[in-house]
């Protein structure tokens, strides 16, 4: 790993995200303002959330990782859930390894971050709500069950246009999550997709459902802060008041 020229207190975090993602920057901005961190974004071309498009998006990983390395980031997140799990855990790990090989900093994908969140929460089973089609949902179910995480049920909104996912109301997601989980209870609820607005609704969902509730963006932040040893400094940092960050 290259030595960072930054001061010990300053942390720069690189994010690779789909070009049509309009949510991650919004949901990460409050944390950036309250902690001595900065998020730096580079985009991978994606319009529709289909298997073919997700695989094609990943082809520019090295080029965009190099741009983030130019900003002397200390960690890089590949911020796409479906795009990193679409071909299994080995595929996800290879994405992280390729990023590290170019940028010479630690890297993780959102799907790997979700697995870390499941481990932190000690979840063996979960219900999953997504904006995806049945085909992508099946890939997601296969991914988690291959890692011995029982998917009690998975339900999607059947949206392929990623900009439409970014416009989906968090209030609608909250109500869908309540209805879905009460019909399909498990040890926890995971709301998938880094382009789905979720952070503001997670605390109320936990209180209503009485189980751990987390999202792709929450898991991504957990993984970033844990890797950079910032979790202990994240009190009053704007993180959602959920079990993942408080327990």
One Martini backbone bead per residue (centre of mass of N, CA, C, O) as a GRO file, in nm:
protein
  247
    1UNK     BB    1   0.098   0.035   0.020
    2UNK     BB    2   0.055   0.356   0.007
    3UNK     BB    3   0.149   0.648   0.141
    4UNK     BB    4  -0.015   0.891   0.294
    5UNK     BB    5  -0.018   1.258   0.274
    6UNK     BB    6  -0.206   1.272   0.497
    7UNK     BB    7  -0.343   1.333   0.769
    8UNK     BB    8  -0.462   1.152   1.032
    9UNK     BB    9  -0.754   1.310   1.032
   10UNK     BB   10  -0.768   1.263   0.725
   11UNK     BB   11  -1.028   1.125   0.506
   12UNK     BB   12  -1.027   0.954   0.196
   13UNK     BB   13  -1.304   0.849  -0.012
   14UNK     BB   14  -1.379   0.614  -0.254
   15UNK     BB   15  -1.635   0.609  -0.521
   16UNK     BB   16  -1.794   0.359  -0.707
   17UNK     BB   17  -2.055   0.443  -0.939
   18UNK     BB   18  -2.323   0.463  -1.099
   19UNK     BB   19  -2.417   0.703  -1.323
   20UNK     BB   20  -2.741   0.679  -1.220
   21UNK     BB   21  -2.665   0.760  -0.937
   22UNK     BB   22  -2.855   0.980  -0.686
   23UNK     BB   23  -2.798   0.883  -0.363
   24UNK     BB   24  -2.521   0.852  -0.221
   25UNK     BB   25  -2.438   1.148  -0.194
   26UNK     BB   26  -2.684   1.226  -0.024
   27UNK     BB   27  -2.643   1.009   0.217
   28UNK     BB   28  -2.327   1.099   0.274
   29UNK     BB   29  -2.317   1.412   0.336
   30UNK     BB   30  -2.365   1.432   0.645
   31UNK     BB   31  -2.114   1.278   0.732
   32UNK     BB   32  -1.908   1.466   0.599
   33UNK     BB   33  -1.984   1.722   0.776
   34UNK     BB   34  -1.932   1.563   1.075
   35UNK     BB   35  -1.668   1.456   0.954
   36UNK     BB   36  -1.316   1.394   0.876
   37UNK     BB   37  -1.440   1.353   0.569
   38UNK     BB   38  -1.417   1.243   0.218
   39UNK     BB   39  -1.597   1.213  -0.087
   40UNK     BB   40  -1.505   1.037  -0.395
   41UNK     BB   41  -1.623   1.033  -0.733
   42UNK     BB   42  -1.690   0.764  -0.967
   43UNK     BB   43  -1.813   0.660  -1.294
   44UNK     BB   44  -2.028   0.398  -1.416
   45UNK     BB   45  -2.188   0.284  -1.681
   46UNK     BB   46  -2.552   0.315  -1.617
   47UNK     BB   47  -2.909   0.252  -1.675
   48UNK     BB   48  -2.973  -0.059  -1.651
   49UNK     BB   49  -3.090  -0.332  -1.441
   50UNK     BB   50  -2.896  -0.568  -1.579
   51UNK     BB   51  -2.687  -0.815  -1.627
   52UNK     BB   52  -2.538  -0.706  -1.875
   53UNK     BB   53  -2.492  -0.411  -1.769
   54UNK     BB   54  -2.339  -0.479  -1.507
   55UNK     BB   55  -2.098  -0.619  -1.643
   56UNK     BB   56  -2.018  -0.384  -1.829
   57UNK     BB   57  -1.962  -0.167  -1.613
   58UNK     BB   58  -1.700  -0.312  -1.485
   59UNK     BB   59  -1.482  -0.257  -1.719
   60UNK     BB   60  -1.400   0.049  -1.584
   61UNK     BB   61  -1.259   0.013  -1.307
   62UNK     BB   62  -0.959   0.089  -1.348
   63UNK     BB   63  -0.988   0.375  -1.464
   64UNK     BB   64  -1.154   0.492  -1.216
   65UNK     BB   65  -0.950   0.415  -0.994
   66UNK     BB   66  -0.718   0.597  -1.089
   67UNK     BB   67  -0.864   0.863  -1.036
   68UNK     BB   68  -0.886   0.819  -0.728
   69UNK     BB   69  -0.581   0.790  -0.675
   70UNK     BB   70  -0.514   1.090  -0.752
   71UNK     BB   71  -0.668   1.176  -0.463
   72UNK     BB   72  -0.561   1.003  -0.224
   73UNK     BB   73  -0.708   0.767  -0.132
   74UNK     BB   74  -0.773   0.509   0.136
   75UNK     BB   75  -1.050   0.412   0.003
   76UNK     BB   76  -1.266   0.173  -0.182
   77UNK     BB   77  -1.593   0.173  -0.321
   78UNK     BB   78  -1.818  -0.055  -0.469
   79UNK     BB   79  -2.142   0.101  -0.533
   80UNK     BB   80  -2.287  -0.207  -0.600
   81UNK     BB   81  -2.481  -0.466  -0.548
   82UNK     BB   82  -2.565  -0.618  -0.811
   83UNK     BB   83  -2.281  -0.570  -0.959
   84UNK     BB   84  -2.122  -0.764  -0.735
   85UNK     BB   85  -2.329  -1.036  -0.722
   86UNK     BB   86  -2.407  -1.152  -1.014
   87UNK     BB   87  -2.134  -1.379  -0.997
   88UNK     BB   88  -2.053  -1.376  -0.711
   89UNK     BB   89  -1.802  -1.369  -0.475
   90UNK     BB   90  -1.554  -1.395  -0.656
   91UNK     BB   91  -1.625  -1.155  -0.834
   92UNK     BB   92  -1.624  -0.945  -0.609
   93UNK     BB   93  -1.328  -0.990  -0.517
   94UNK     BB   94  -1.201  -0.916  -0.792
   95UNK     BB   95  -1.283  -0.626  -0.790
   96UNK     BB   96  -1.126  -0.545  -0.536
   97UNK     BB   97  -0.847  -0.639  -0.640
   98UNK     BB   98  -0.834  -0.449  -0.886
   99UNK     BB   99  -0.845  -0.187  -0.732
  100UNK     BB  100  -0.593  -0.235  -0.556
  101UNK     BB  101  -0.394  -0.278  -0.796
  102UNK     BB  102  -0.427   0.028  -0.886
  103UNK     BB  103  -0.455   0.208  -0.599
  104UNK     BB  104  -0.325   0.086  -0.329
  105UNK     BB  105  -0.596   0.013  -0.171
  106UNK     BB  106  -0.848  -0.060  -0.006
  107UNK     BB  107  -1.134  -0.279  -0.093
  108UNK     BB  108  -1.498  -0.277  -0.151
  109UNK     BB  109  -1.806  -0.412  -0.176
  110UNK     BB  110  -2.132  -0.402  -0.108
  111UNK     BB  111  -2.177  -0.709  -0.080
  112UNK     BB  112  -1.951  -0.743   0.130
  113UNK     BB  113  -2.071  -0.542   0.334
  114UNK     BB  114  -2.327  -0.705   0.390
  115UNK     BB  115  -2.185  -0.950   0.511
  116UNK     BB  116  -2.059  -0.789   0.745
  117UNK     BB  117  -2.328  -0.702   0.868
  118UNK     BB  118  -2.435  -0.986   0.925
  119UNK     BB  119  -2.208  -1.055   1.122
  120UNK     BB  120  -2.253  -0.825   1.324
  121UNK     BB  121  -2.574  -0.920   1.359
  122UNK     BB  122  -2.607  -1.230   1.351
  123UNK     BB  123  -2.719  -1.338   1.065
  124UNK     BB  124  -2.896  -1.624   0.915
  125UNK     BB  125  -3.153  -1.449   0.845
  126UNK     BB  126  -3.349  -1.288   0.571
  127UNK     BB  127  -3.514  -1.014   0.440
  128UNK     BB  128  -3.571  -0.890   0.096
  129UNK     BB  129  -3.566  -0.562  -0.041
  130UNK     BB  130  -3.629  -0.444  -0.380
  131UNK     BB  131  -3.615  -0.289  -0.717
  132UNK     BB  132  -3.607  -0.545  -0.875
  133UNK     BB  133  -3.607  -0.808  -1.058
  134UNK     BB  134  -3.639  -1.142  -1.054
  135UNK     BB  135  -3.362  -1.206  -1.174
  136UNK     BB  136  -3.189  -1.040  -0.974
  137UNK     BB  137  -3.306  -1.167  -0.718
  138UNK     BB  138  -3.195  -1.450  -0.769
  139UNK     BB  139  -2.900  -1.369  -0.756
  140UNK     BB  140  -2.915  -1.264  -0.465
  141UNK     BB  141  -3.008  -1.521  -0.329
  142UNK     BB  142  -2.771  -1.696  -0.419
  143UNK     BB  143  -2.548  -1.537  -0.286
  144UNK     BB  144  -2.639  -1.563   0.018
  145UNK     BB  145  -2.680  -1.876   0.023
  146UNK     BB  146  -2.377  -1.939  -0.043
  147UNK     BB  147  -2.325  -1.792   0.262
  148UNK     BB  148  -2.542  -1.902   0.471
  149UNK     BB  149  -2.800  -1.714   0.398
  150UNK     BB  150  -3.122  -1.706   0.472
  151UNK     BB  151  -3.389  -1.649   0.246
  152UNK     BB  152  -3.708  -1.608   0.321
  153UNK     BB  153  -3.744  -1.341   0.135
  154UNK     BB  154  -3.804  -1.184  -0.197
  155UNK     BB  155  -3.866  -0.838  -0.309
  156UNK     BB  156  -3.979  -0.640  -0.588
  157UNK     BB  157  -4.043  -0.359  -0.823
  158UNK     BB  158  -3.957  -0.400  -1.131
  159UNK     BB  159  -3.694  -0.222  -1.193
  160UNK     BB  160  -3.458  -0.092  -1.446
  161UNK     BB  161  -3.451   0.208  -1.413
  162UNK     BB  162  -3.225   0.378  -1.223
  163UNK     BB  163  -3.357   0.661  -1.201
  164UNK     BB  164  -3.623   0.553  -1.083
  165UNK     BB  165  -3.507   0.446  -0.823
  166UNK     BB  166  -3.403   0.731  -0.718
  167UNK     BB  167  -3.726   0.837  -0.708
  168UNK     BB  168  -3.811   0.664  -0.486
  169UNK     BB  169  -4.002   0.665  -0.218
  170UNK     BB  170  -3.939   0.620   0.117
  171UNK     BB  171  -4.233   0.588   0.211
  172UNK     BB  172  -4.297   0.348   0.027
  173UNK     BB  173  -4.074   0.165   0.132
  174UNK     BB  174  -4.170   0.153   0.423
  175UNK     BB  175  -4.447   0.020   0.371
  176UNK     BB  176  -4.343  -0.224   0.214
  177UNK     BB  177  -4.163  -0.334   0.440
  178UNK     BB  178  -4.380  -0.388   0.648
  179UNK     BB  179  -4.562  -0.575   0.482
  180UNK     BB  180  -4.344  -0.781   0.403
  181UNK     BB  181  -4.232  -0.863   0.688
  182UNK     BB  182  -4.502  -0.958   0.820
  183UNK     BB  183  -4.517  -1.197   0.601
  184UNK     BB  184  -4.167  -1.225   0.624
  185UNK     BB  185  -4.017  -1.329   0.873
  186UNK     BB  186  -3.704  -1.262   1.054
  187UNK     BB  187  -3.396  -1.155   1.178
  188UNK     BB  188  -3.401  -0.954   0.919
  189UNK     BB  189  -3.372  -0.642   0.723
  190UNK     BB  190  -3.300  -0.595   0.373
  191UNK     BB  191  -3.220  -0.306   0.171
  192UNK     BB  192  -3.165  -0.294  -0.165
  193UNK     BB  193  -2.966  -0.048  -0.299
  194UNK     BB  194  -2.779   0.249  -0.357
  195UNK     BB  195  -3.041   0.405  -0.512
  196UNK     BB  196  -3.207   0.378  -0.249
  197UNK     BB  197  -3.398   0.547  -0.034
  198UNK     BB  198  -3.330   0.484   0.340
  199UNK     BB  199  -3.194   0.618   0.595
  200UNK     BB  200  -3.452   0.770   0.723
  201UNK     BB  201  -3.621   0.480   0.776
  202UNK     BB  202  -3.466   0.276   0.959
  203UNK     BB  203  -3.538   0.344   1.257
  204UNK     BB  204  -3.849   0.303   1.234
  205UNK     BB  205  -3.837   0.010   1.138
  206UNK     BB  206  -3.704  -0.112   1.386
  207UNK     BB  207  -3.928  -0.033   1.587
  208UNK     BB  208  -4.166  -0.183   1.435
  209UNK     BB  209  -4.010  -0.479   1.388
  210UNK     BB  210  -3.783  -0.572   1.604
  211UNK     BB  211  -3.532  -0.557   1.403
  212UNK     BB  212  -3.285  -0.556   1.204
  213UNK     BB  213  -3.212  -0.268   0.988
  214UNK     BB  214  -3.082  -0.248   0.649
  215UNK     BB  215  -2.866  -0.118   0.394
  216UNK     BB  216  -2.648  -0.065   0.150
  217UNK     BB  217  -2.547   0.213   0.261
  218UNK     BB  218  -2.509   0.127   0.553
  219UNK     BB  219  -2.306  -0.103   0.496
  220UNK     BB  220  -2.096   0.070   0.353
  221UNK     BB  221  -2.035   0.259   0.590
  222UNK     BB  222  -1.951   0.048   0.790
  223UNK     BB  223  -1.707  -0.058   0.628
  224UNK     BB  224  -1.551   0.204   0.607
  225UNK     BB  225  -1.532   0.281   0.914
  226UNK     BB  226  -1.403   0.016   1.003
  227UNK     BB  227  -1.146   0.023   0.825
  228UNK     BB  228  -1.074   0.333   0.942
  229UNK     BB  229  -1.140   0.350   1.250
  230UNK     BB  230  -1.441   0.536   1.293
  231UNK     BB  231  -1.674   0.430   1.473
  232UNK     BB  232  -1.589   0.567   1.753
  233UNK     BB  233  -1.626   0.868   1.592
  234UNK     BB  234  -1.958   0.855   1.501
  235UNK     BB  235  -2.082   1.024   1.702
  236UNK     BB  236  -2.293   1.252   1.578
  237UNK     BB  237  -2.262   1.188   1.237
  238UNK     BB  238  -2.555   1.098   1.100
  239UNK     BB  239  -2.622   0.827   1.169
  240UNK     BB  240  -2.824   0.584   1.192
  241UNK     BB  241  -3.041   0.458   1.453
  242UNK     BB  242  -2.894   0.153   1.450
  243UNK     BB  243  -2.765  -0.149   1.525
  244UNK     BB  244  -2.512  -0.141   1.338
  245UNK     BB  245  -2.403   0.137   1.503
  246UNK     BB  246  -2.489   0.075   1.832
  247UNK     BB  247  -2.402  -0.239   1.917
   0.00000   0.00000   0.00000
